[in-house]
Amino acid sequence: MLRNPRGSARRQAHALRLKEFSVRPILHMHLHYHPYKNQVSHEPSERDILSRLQFFHEFLDLLKNNSDLVNTLLSDEAHFQVSENVNKQNYCY
């Protein structure tokens, strides 16, 4: 791990002569390494940037004109029901 911290769990397991399902919990629980997935992205075009800026300015104007909207969009409330179900929409794990 120290020589190649970006190596895959499969390669680490092979190098240590252990099963992969034994290495993964060690990496996760003890060393605090978490698996990730590669994502394909592209460079934003000028049109994308202008569109984002336009949305930002429109949204900023909307927030300036409607102060209650800020409380609605950025609230940390959870809705409880009689059946004891919790709406975890705003809940962070």
Backbone torsions as a table, in degrees:
resi	resn	phi	psi	omega
1	MET	NA	-39.3	-177.2
2	LEU	-67.9	-35.1	-179.8
3	ARG	-74.6	-36.6	-177.4
4	ASN	-141.0	80.8	-178.0
5	PRO	-69.1	-14.3	179.7
6	ARG	-94.9	3.8	180.0
7	GLY	-69.1	155.9	-177.7
8	SER	-74.2	157.7	177.9
9	ALA	-62.6	-34.7	179.6
10	ARG	-63.5	-44.1	179.7
11	ARG	-68.6	-38.5	178.0
12	GLN	-63.1	-43.2	179.6
13	ALA	-63.0	-42.5	179.7
14	HIS	-63.2	-42.7	-179.5
15	ALA	-65.5	-33.6	-180.0
16	LEU	-90.2	-3.2	-177.6
17	ARG	58.5	44.1	176.8
18	LEU	-121.5	164.8	174.9
19	LYS	-75.5	146.7	-178.4
20	GLU	-61.8	-37.6	-179.0
21	PHE	-70.4	-12.4	173.6
22	SER	-87.1	-32.2	-176.2
23	VAL	-78.1	-37.7	-175.9
24	ARG	-58.0	-47.4	177.9
25	PRO	-63.2	-34.0	177.4
26	ILE	-64.6	-46.0	179.1
27	LEU	-61.8	-39.8	-174.8
28	HIS	-78.0	-53.9	-171.4
29	MET	-81.8	-38.4	-173.2
30	HIS	-96.6	-38.1	-177.7
31	LEU	-99.4	-6.7	177.9
32	HIS	59.5	36.7	170.6
33	TYR	-93.5	139.0	-178.7
34	HIS	-124.6	140.6	179.5
35	PRO	-68.2	150.7	176.6
36	TYR	-137.8	160.1	178.0
37	LYS	-115.2	138.3	176.8
38	ASN	-67.9	141.1	178.0
39	GLN	-122.5	138.6	178.2
40	VAL	-89.8	130.1	177.9
41	SER	-136.3	164.2	179.2
42	HIS	-128.9	161.0	178.1
43	GLU	-73.2	130.4	-179.1
44	PRO	-66.7	140.2	178.3
45	SER	-79.7	171.1	178.7
46	GLU	-62.1	-35.9	178.4
47	ARG	-64.0	-40.1	177.7
48	ASP	-62.5	-43.9	-178.8
49	ILE	-64.5	-44.5	178.8
50	LEU	-64.0	-38.0	178.3
51	SER	-64.8	-41.6	178.1
52	ARG	-65.7	-41.3	178.4
53	LEU	-64.2	-40.3	178.5
54	GLN	-63.4	-44.5	177.8
55	PHE	-61.6	-43.1	-179.7
56	PHE	-59.4	-47.0	-178.5
57	HIS	-66.4	-40.6	177.9
58	GLU	-64.6	-41.5	-179.8
59	PHE	-68.3	-39.0	177.6
60	LEU	-62.9	-42.7	176.3
61	ASP	-62.7	-39.7	179.0
62	LEU	-62.7	-41.1	178.6
63	LEU	-68.4	-36.9	179.1
64	LYS	-66.0	-36.3	-176.6
65	ASN	-82.9	-18.1	-175.6
66	ASN	-136.5	90.9	-175.9
67	SER	-68.7	-26.1	177.9
68	ASP	-68.1	-24.9	-179.3
69	LEU	-64.9	-34.8	178.4
70	VAL	-60.8	-46.6	179.9
71	ASN	-64.6	-34.6	-179.9
72	THR	-71.0	-45.6	-176.4
73	LEU	-75.3	-32.5	-172.9
74	LEU	-109.5	23.7	-178.8
75	SER	-80.1	157.6	177.7
76	ASP	-113.7	29.4	-178.1
77	GLU	-80.3	148.2	171.4
78	ALA	-117.8	143.0	-179.0
79	HIS	-98.0	121.2	179.1
80	PHE	-99.7	144.6	178.1
81	GLN	-118.1	166.1	-178.8
82	VAL	-61.8	-29.2	-179.0
83	SER	-79.8	9.1	178.2
84	GLU	67.7	17.4	173.3
85	ASN	-79.7	145.4	179.8
86	VAL	-117.9	132.8	174.1
87	ASN	-81.3	107.3	-175.8
88	LYS	-95.2	26.8	-177.9
89	GLN	-59.5	-38.5	-178.5
90	ASN	-101.6	12.7	-176.5
91	TYR	-87.7	129.1	178.8
92	CYS	-101.0	132.3	179.6
93	TYR	-87.3	NA	NA
